[in-house]
Amino acid sequence: MKEEFNIISNLIEENTRVLDVGCGNGDLMKFLQENKTKDIRGLEISKEKVQNCLSKGLTVIEGNAESDLKQFPKSSFDYVILSQTLQAFLNPELVINELLKVGKKVIVTIPNFGYWRVRLQLLFKGTMPVTENLPHEWYNTPNLHMCTIKDFYNFCSIKKIKIFKSIALKKSRISEINKSNLNYKNLDSHLGIFLIEN
Amino acid sequence: MNKNIDTKKIIISNPLKLDCGKEINNFPIAYETYGELNSEKSNAILVFHALTGDQYVSGKNPITNKDGWWSYVVGENKPIDTNKFFVICANVIGGCMGSYGPSTIIESTGKQIGTDFPIITINDMVNAQYELIKYLEIEKLFAVVGGSMGGMQVLQFVANFPDKAKLAIPIACTSSHSAQNIAFNELGRQAIMADSKWENGFYSNYKLNPDKGLAVARMAAHITYLSEKGLQEKFGRKLQDRDSLRYGFEADFQIESYLRYQGSVFVDRFDANSYLYITRAMDYFDLSKQYKGNLSDAFKETKTKFFVISFTSDWLYPTSENREIVIALNSIGADVGFVEIESDKGHDSFLLDVPSFLKTLGDYINSTYKVINERRI
């Protein structure tokens, strides 16, 4: 978690305007507030989590990214962050499009379904993978659209979305993803972090 | 009802031009304060009351001898902690707890103003209360807070005085009164005016009071403050002090008895004409219309932080209407937080013991106060 926060924080310039979509209990918001910028908002669907954030004095709105991102004007944030949430949406493509409208730049992190530990579980055990990063069983997972680092990379190129930076994370090891190492990073990383722009 | 109450009062000598076109001056504003203003004058919170509220937010209300109307929220060690904050609340103009209203006595005639009182609006109420803030020499409030009609005043206050509050918390309210709400208010007014003792609003000249009409108005309104689920759970079809139906029109059911009681205690503390004037002010409230149909423009000039709160079972000021305020603020990039609190207690939730509401509100106010103070240092 901490590594992911650090990477995201390093992608963000100081004193910019940030929106954290699916901000949960506000841990990342708090981290960025202390390290990068005071001007940060959150959007979260769970009432309980929204109340937790507000209790910490964080500016958070209860709402659903799929329907409520529309209310923000175009390019109203320097960065919009979607941390490990993309896979939980009914329509991830729509959400990405909305994010790219609202934010000048978008940071998306995805739990990598192509990670070898995940692949092995399906291959050898023959059951849906349950890992540290993907702790749910198939019958109670909020994740509707799992994807791999490669899937997201390809998605961006098909949709003509510019990738400024793509970073792979394995445990606490950080490396860059590029076209030539894509297959390897897709196998060897548990998390992908992308800085994209329309 | 101006029963020689020993209220804190100031006389506003500056003329106030009302929306109806008339001008008033030398008029009283009754108010109450709680806690101490700090030396930097940075801890003041102005609370706006709702339709039938008054300046007695916390502690014992000296008129009714009951707890102040927002005792769950304001007081020592409460979400708005008076050990820390200086809380101000004024009776709105048009009200009947000492501020200028239809029951104010005209000195020259010794009679109440009655329906010669001018029509007032939420805007007028807020402008009058701003005079109080000037009188108290508070340059900038830490927060303006209020529920229902109090929330409307919060919105109007920030629109009128964009740099006079750091934080605004409108709760369970709307930026423009809906047809349904106007309809319920009209029902209440018609009940009062249909009472033969109303005498076109000059009942006090005849030592009369339209008690029956006012009680019916209160009963009807009270239903709108609750939720169907809440009513069903609390009362169901339970009978009042009897084992079987009486085959008559007495209060067989507990809910009937409850509403009758609510009506009867209300007439002892509230003036019928004030009820007419204040409900009218609510009906006339349409902040976006004041800004040519664009609600966002009402807040364009402000850096005030907003926190909007609604309740799941509030059908009088539903979440959708509160959300419109959030949307308008978001569309201009204002600093706004929003949550809908889960509660079965209907519109009245903001006045009642709803723990997640009280906790979220208190924590938010305290942590925001801390952040704002730290930033200043």
Interface residues (C-beta under 8 A of the other chain):
Chain A: R17 K38 R41 K47 V50 Q51 C53 L54 S55 K56 G57 L58 T59 V60 I61 E62 G63 Q71 F72 P73 S76
Chain B: K305 F307 V326 I327 N330 S331 I332 G333 D335 V336 G337 F338 V339 E340 I341 E342 S356 K359 T360 D363 Y364 N366 S367 T368 K370 V371 R375
